[in-house]
Amino acid sequence: MNSTSSGQKSVIFDQILCDLIKKHIMRYALIITLLAFSLPVQAQTARELLLQGRELLDDGTNRRDIDALLEARTIFEQVTDDDSLAMLAYYYAASASSDIATILTDRGASGKRQEIRMHINYSIENYEASVEIDETFAEGWALLSTSYAHKISVSPLRAVGLARKYNWAMSIALELEPDNPRIVLLKGIMDYNIPRIAGGNKERGIEGLERAIDIFSEERAEDPLMPSWGHAHAHMRLGIAYMDQRELEKARSSFEQALEINPDFGWVKDELIPSLEELESQN
């Protein structure tokens, strides 16, 4: 009787032990499975994150999608701790916010003045962080200058001081890289849009845009991490200038060339060409 009881207890104990082992095995298998799915994210390098952010930035800019631009900015912020890529991470994060401010400004978003100012301030802070890391980063200086100029639209009482900052930062950019097509483009945009009394000149602006297009035609992107935007933008900006001056055939040609370079350029396709067609119908 005692022997039988002892044997039964042994069998029960073995079953309990077996069940416990099975539970632990299943638990560890689940943990390993979860880790396997999370490894690609954890193993994602700063370089891969930057490239992912750039794809989102380009897509958000093409579609003028503020949510996509905010998502891109969040990704770039994750890379600012990487010493080797921080300069570009700050630059692209600033670019995302600058694009959002431009979209809101172009849409004439009523009641969005404070939001526009917030995005401009963010872009200024991050462009400043970028050029602080590398004072020879000409494109950072150029876009910093345009953010100073953009801020005048939401802080007109600070116009004089911001105009000085614009001229200071742009002069540094031009001194560093006078033939950089993006810097030439930005200077052309500003020359065209700044009032003549403040130093602007529409003819000089158009010449600058045309020169930028010529330089872009010779540019070959070598490093996918470095800025390469601008060629389609240059044609678009030239088209806007021609539309402003009612040279509608030239404007259409410029917009078509922009779409040849970037068929997904939503600003041109969805907004500017319809505006041009409306002007054409009035003639």
Buried (B, 14 or more C-beta within 10 A) or exposed (E): EEEEEEEEEEEEEEEEEEEEEEEEEEEEEEEEEEEEEEEEEEEEEBBEBBBBBBEBBBBBBBBBBBEBBBBBBEBBBBBBEBEEBBBBBBBBBBBBBBBBBBBBBEEEEEEBBEBBBBBBBBBBBBBBBBBEBEEEBBBBBBBBBBBBBBBBBBBEEEBEEBBEBBBEBBEBBBEBBEEBBBBBBBBBBBBBBBEEEEEBBBEBBBBBBBBBBEBBEEEEEEEEEEBBBBBBBBBBBBBBBBBEEEBBEBBBBBBEBBBEBBEEBBBBBEEBBEEBEEEEEEE
